[in-house]
Amino acid sequence: MPAKTEFKMGVATRVAFGDTLLELARKDERIVVCDADISKSTMTHKFHQEFPERFFSCGIAEANMVSIGAGLAAAGKIAFVSSFSCFVLNKGFEQLRVSVAYPGIKNFVVVGTHSGISIGEDGPSQMSIEDLALTCSLPGFSVLAPADEVAMRKLVAVAAYNGPVFLRAGRVKTAIVHDEETEFKIGGSVRMRDGSDVTIMAFGMMVAEAVRASEMLAGDGISARVIDLYSIKPLDRDVIAKAAAETGAVVVAEEHLVDGGLGVRVAQVVSETAPAVMEFVGIRNTYAESGTPYGLLEKYGLTADKIAAAARQAIRRKQ
């Protein structure tokens, strides 16, 4: 059994987003930011302090904010539009559809922070568990969900020049699971662990849990492959198909509703390319509640032991 991985704790992905945005803006004066009066939470306040003439505070009016950002992008700017995921997507979806996706606006990045249930004590009204289903439904959009600060820093730069993009960020500090040499691209993935019995696919905070699950399984003599599917749309279809064909069992773990989430998208690829047994770890047909971030992940089954249990079930079913 391999030694248990002890991940170093890094900053929240929203913090990495804000810091990288500022670095990019110093090099490219086309970058502008629209925020919904919560810049200290979305971490765009540093940009505001250094480039006030390129920062547009739109107030608590996310639909208008999206339209303003779309207009700036259409005029040649690189527009970053940021708010909590639940607000910018639920309130601004029509504008994302009509003002960005339909006309094919390219220089546009919508950054949704405080995603998932790990927002914690703020409660279900501010938890975004539908965001991937919504953004993946927008034609032309890419959807990215970094696992840690390393991935976020690199994907902010990718998103800036490959829009339109939805970039998912979290509230709490996250484990650093990637090294600085890892490459990230739209449509890519990262193999975290090799394995031949089952494949675990995850994104965001669930990547660290997936790695921990693979170590639990190793104790039972089970070889689990782990893949960080940070590019939710487009998916790395070749990697998914290869994993399904070689291991015959797939588990998808996500901090999102199972209905309409990553698992549904992976299942479509698996059924089209290399049919395999699948299990799904995620939020099932419910909203969460107020609580500590990790207490909520535990209550709703988004932990390594539940991922390992799903992997064991998948292996039993394929035999």
N, C-alpha and C positions, 0 to 999 in steps of 0.2 A: 504494500500500500504506500503510495507516495506521501511525502510529508504534507501536512495541511498548509495551504497557502495563507500567509498573513499579508493581506493587502494594506498598503499605506493609505490612510484617509486623505483625500484631496478636498479641494473646494467644491462647492455646488456648481453644477454645469451652468447655471445662470450667471455666476460670478465669472467663470471662464469666458462666457459669451461677452459680457460687458467689457472685460479687459482686452479681448482680442478685437472687438469692434473698434475700440479706441486706437489700437495699434494700426489697424487697416486704414482708419480715417485719416491718420497722420500722413499716409502715403498716397491716398486717393481722395481728392477734394470733391469727387462726385458723390461720395457717401453721405447720405442724410438719414435722420432718424425721426420717426413719429412715435410718440408715446402717449399713453392714456392716463396721465397724471399719477403714475406709480413708478417713476423712473428709479427711485431708490430700491424698489423691489425687483424690477426687471433688470437693474444694474446698468441702465443707460445714462445715469446721472453724471458719470465721469465724462462721457461724451458731451453732455450738455454744458458742463463746466468749461471744457476746452474749446468747444465749437458751438457756442450759443446761436450763431447765425444759421447753423445747419440743423438745428434741433427744433422740432415742432411739437409743442405740448397741446394735445387735442382734447384734453379733458376726458371726463367719463362718457365718451362717445365713440366707441370702438368702430361702429359702422362708418361714421364720418372719417375716422382716422384711416381706415383701409382705403377709402376713396381718395383721400388726400395723398396717401402714399402711392397709390396707383397713378395718380396724376403726375406726381414728381418723377416716378419711374418712366412714364410715357414721355416726359420732357427731357430725358437723358440722365437723370440722377440714378444712383443705386440706392433704393429705398429700403431701409430696415424698419419694419412696423412691429412694435412690441407691446405686449400686455400679458396678463394671465391667459393661459390657453383657453380656459372656459369662457372668458369674456370676449376675446378677439375672434374666436371661432363661432361661438353661439350667437353673438350679436352681429358679427361682421361677415357671416358666411355668404349672404346674398351679394355683398359687395366683392368678396373674394371671387365669387362665381362670375358676376357680370362685369366687374371692373378690371379683373386681373386674368382669370382663366379664359373667359370667352374671347377677349381681344388679344390674348397671348402676350401679355406684358412680361418682359424678360427680367428686367433689373429690379426684382422685387423679392424680399425675404420677409416672411411673417414669422416672428419668433414668439412662441408660446411658452411662458415660464410657469412655474408652479403646477406642472402637469402631474397627473396621476393622483393617487390617494395619499402619497407621502408628503403632501402639503401639510397634513396633520391636523392641528387644532382648529384651523380656519373652517373646517367642516365641508359637507357635501356641496353646498351652493358654490364653492370656489374650487372644487376638484374637477379636473377635466379627465374623464374616462371614455369620452367619445371622440376625441380629437383626431385619432388616426383614421377612424371610419369616415369622418367628415373630409379631411384633407386628401385622403387617397381617392375620394370620389371626384375630385376636381381634375378634369383633363389638363394635361400639360404640367401639373405640379409634381415636384419631387418632394419626398417626405423623409426627413432624417431625424434619428433619435440617438444621440451620442450617449455612451455609457459612462464617460468620465471626463475630467477636464482636458486630458490629452486629446481625446476624440473631438470634443467641442471646439477647442482652439483650431484644429485643422479643418473641421467642417464649416466653421464660420467663414473661413477664407474661400472654401469651395463654393459655399452657397452664394456668396457675394457676386460671383461671376458666372453662375449657372442657374439663375432663377427661371421661373418662380419656384420658391422653395418654402416649405414649412419646416422650421427647426424647433424641435421639442427640447425644453430645458426643465430641470427640476429645482425644487426649493432647497433641499437639504444637502449637506456635504456627502460626497460619494467616494467610494473606494477607487483608487487608481488601478485599473486593470490592464492598461496598455502602456507600452514604452514609447519613447519619443521617435523611434525609427519606424513605427507602424504607419503605413500609408492608408489614407481614407479617400474615397471617391464616391460620387453618386453611382448607385448600382453595385456597390462593393459590399464586402463582408470581411470578418476576421475570424480565422480558426484559432480558438483559444486553447483547445486541448484536442489531441487525437483520440480516436476511439473506434471500435468496430461493432459493438453490440447495440448501441442506441445513439441517436444524435439529439442533443438539447440545443434549441435555438432560442435566443433571447435578445432583448435590447435594453438600454438604460440600466437602471439599478439591478435589474434581474440578471444581468450578465455575471456579476460577482456571485450572486446566489447560484447560478447555473454551474459555475466553476466549483463552488463548494459542494454542490450536489454530486458532481462528477467524482469528487474525492470520497464522498460517502459511499458511492456505488463501487468505487475501486476496492473498498474494504470488503465488499461482497463478491469480489472477483468479476465485476461488471465493468467493461471498457466503454466509457461514454465520451463521445465526441462533443465538443462545445463550440458553437458558432455565434459570434456577435453579429446579428443581422441589423446593423445600425441603419442601413438604407431600407426603409420600409416600402418605398416606392421610388424608383423601380427596384425590384428584388434582384438579388444575385441568383438567378434561376439555375445556372450551371452548378453552383455550389450546393443548392438545395437538392437538385435532382441527383447529383453524385452521392450526397449523404444519404438520401432515402434509398437509393439503389444498393449502397454498400453496407448500410447498417440495418435496413428493413424496419426500423422503428424510429419515430420522430416525436419529440416533446417540444411544444412551443410554450415559453413562459413570458408573460407580459403584464405590466402594470396598466391594464386597460381592460375594457369589457371584452370578454371572449367573443361575443357577437360583434362582428365587424372589425375585429382587430387583426394583428399580425398572423395569428393562427389560421384565420380564414384565408388569408392571402397565400400562406405557405401551403395550405391544403389544396388550393387550386393548382399550384405548380406541381405538387406531388402527384395529384390525380392525373395530371396531363403528361407526366414524364416517367415517374417510377413509383407506382402505387405502393404505399407502405402503411403500416399501423401507425396511428397518430393519437396522442393525448394532449390535452390543453390545460395549462395552468394560468388562470387569470381571474378577473372579477366576473361573477356569473349572475347576470340579470338582476342586479341590485345597485343601489347607491351605498356608499360607505357612511361614515359618521365622523364626528369630531373625536380626535384621540392623538396620541403621540405617533409620529411617522412610523416607527418600527413596530409599535403596538398594533397599528392598523395593518401593516404588511403581514404580521403574524396572524391576526384575526381572520383576514381574508385569504390566507393560504398562499401568500406570495413569498415563500421562503424555501431555502435549500432542501429541507426535509420533505416538503410537499412535492418539489420538483423531482427528487430522487424516487419518491413513491410513485409518481406518474411514470417515470422511466421504467421502474420494475413492472408496472402494469402493462406498459407497451410491450415489453419483452415477453411477458407471459402470453399476451394475445397473439404475438407473431409465431409462437412455437406450435 
